[in-house]
C-alpha cells in the first residue's frame, strides 16, 4: 500500500496577473473569452501540478459566465486554489479579477470557474495525488461542495454511457 502525505491548500495556491493587450481583444476592445479561459486553465494547471508534482491535464471545466467586461489595458489576475482532491483528480477554483488601472477602484470579480485536473504518470495514466490537509472551516466547506460536484459529475457520466 502506498501512503501519500497530506498537503495544505495554501501550499499550492497561485495568483497570476497579466495586462490585456490589443492582440487579445476584438475590434471593440473587449478581451476574447478564450484568452481569459486560457489564463484560467494555466492557473488551474499550476495549482494542480504544485500539489501533485505530476503533469496534469484538464478533464472538465464548469460553466464560464462573465460578470464584468475585460478591456484592453485592464489588469487581469487569476487566483487559483484547490477545493477538492480525489484519487487522481483535483478540483481547482479559479477566480478572475479585473482592474482598470486608470481608476482607483478595487478590482472586480469578472468570473469564477472550477477546473477538474487529472495527474498523469510517465506512461500517460492517471496517478494518485496527495490528499488535502484541511485547516479551516472554509476549506472544509469548499471540499464538501467540491466532492458533491465530483460525485454529481461522476453519476452523470455513468448515466450517459
C-alpha positions in Angstrom: 0.0 0.0 0.0 1.3 3.4 -1.0 1.0 6.1 1.7 0.9 9.6 0.4 1.3 12.6 2.7 -1.4 15.3 3.0 -0.7 18.7 1.7 -2.1 22.1 2.7 -4.4 24.0 0.4 -2.3 27.2 0.7 0.9 25.4 -0.4 -0.4 25.2 -4.0 -2.3 28.5 -4.3 -1.3 30.8 -7.1 -2.1 34.3 -8.4 -1.1 35.2 -11.9 -1.6 38.7 -13.4 -1.4 39.9 -16.9 -2.0 43.3 -18.7 -4.6 42.8 -21.5 -3.2 43.9 -24.9 -4.8 44.7 -28.3 -3.9 41.3 -29.8 -6.1 39.7 -27.1 -9.2 41.7 -27.9 -11.9 42.2 -30.6 -12.5 45.4 -32.5 -14.5 46.9 -29.7 -11.6 46.5 -27.2 -13.2 43.6 -25.3 -10.8 40.8 -24.5 -11.7 37.4 -26.1 -13.3 34.9 -23.7 -10.9 32.3 -25.0 -7.9 34.4 -23.9 -9.3 34.5 -20.4 -10.1 30.8 -20.3 -6.5 30.0 -21.4 -5.2 32.1 -18.5 -7.6 30.3 -16.1 -6.6 26.9 -17.4 -2.9 27.7 -16.9 -3.6 28.9 -13.4 -5.5 25.7 -12.6 -2.7 23.6 -14.1 -0.1 25.3 -12.0 -2.1 24.8 -8.8 -2.7 21.1 -9.6 1.0 20.5 -10.6 2.2 22.2 -7.4 0.0 19.9 -5.4 0.6 16.6 -7.3 4.1 17.2 -8.7 3.0 15.5 -11.9 2.0 16.6 -15.3 -1.7 17.4 -15.3 -4.4 17.6 -17.9 -7.7 19.4 -17.9 -10.6 16.9 -17.6 -13.5 19.3 -17.1 -14.4 23.0 -16.7 -17.7 24.1 -15.3 -19.8 27.0 -16.6 -18.0 30.2 -17.5 -20.2 33.3 -17.1 -18.7 36.7 -17.4 -20.0 39.2 -14.8 -17.7 42.1 -15.7 -16.2 43.0 -19.1 -12.5 42.9 -19.6 -10.9 45.5 -21.8 -7.6 46.3 -23.4 -5.4 47.9 -20.7 -7.0 46.1 -17.8 -5.0 44.1 -15.4 -6.4 40.6 -15.1 -5.5 38.4 -12.1 -6.3 34.8 -12.0 -6.3 33.3 -8.4 -6.4 29.5 -8.1 -6.8 27.3 -5.1 -7.6 23.6 -4.6 -11.1 22.9 -3.4 -11.3 19.1 -3.7 -8.9 16.2 -4.3 -9.9 12.7 -5.3 -7.7 9.7 -6.2 -6.0 11.3 -9.2 -8.2 14.3 -9.9 -8.1 17.8 -8.3 -10.7 20.5 -8.5 -9.3 24.0 -8.7 -11.4 27.1 -8.1 -10.1 30.0 -10.3 -11.3 33.5 -9.6 -10.6 36.1 -12.3 -10.4 39.7 -11.1 -10.3 42.7 -13.4 -8.8 46.1 -12.6 -9.0 49.3 -14.5 -5.5 50.7 -13.9 -6.7 54.3 -14.8 -9.0 54.4 -11.8 -8.7 54.0 -8.0 -11.5 51.4 -7.9 -10.9 48.0 -6.3 -10.5 45.0 -8.7 -13.8 43.3 -9.6 -14.6 39.6 -9.9 -15.1 39.1 -13.7 -15.8 35.4 -13.5 -15.2 32.2 -11.4 -15.0 28.6 -12.6 -14.0 25.2 -11.3 -11.4 23.2 -13.3 -11.0 19.4 -12.8 -7.4 18.5 -13.4 -6.0 14.9 -13.5 -2.5 14.0 -12.6 -0.7 11.8 -15.2 2.2 9.5 -14.7 5.2 8.9 -17.1 3.1 6.4 -19.1 0.1 8.7 -19.6 -2.1 7.1 -17.0 -3.9 8.8 -14.1 -1.8 8.7 -10.9 -2.5 9.1 -7.2 -2.2 12.6 -5.8 -1.7 13.7 -2.2 -4.8 14.2 0.0 -5.6 17.7 1.3 -4.9 18.7 4.9 -8.0 20.9 5.5 -7.1 23.6 8.1 -10.1 26.0 8.1 -13.8 25.8 8.1 -13.8 27.5 4.7 -11.5 24.8 3.3 -13.7 22.0 4.7 -16.9 23.6 3.3 -15.2 24.0 -0.1 -14.1 20.4 0.0 -17.6 19.1 0.7 -19.0 21.2 -2.1 -16.3 20.1 -4.5 -16.9 16.4 -3.5 -20.6 16.9 -4.3 -19.8 18.4 -7.7 -17.4 15.5 -8.3 -20.0 12.8 -7.4 -22.7 14.5 -9.4 -20.5 14.6 -12.5 -19.4 11.0 -12.0 -23.1 9.9 -11.7 -24.0 12.0 -14.8 -21.2 10.3 -16.8 -22.4 6.8 -15.7 -26.0 7.6 -16.9 -24.7 8.8 -20.2 -22.9 5.6 -21.0 
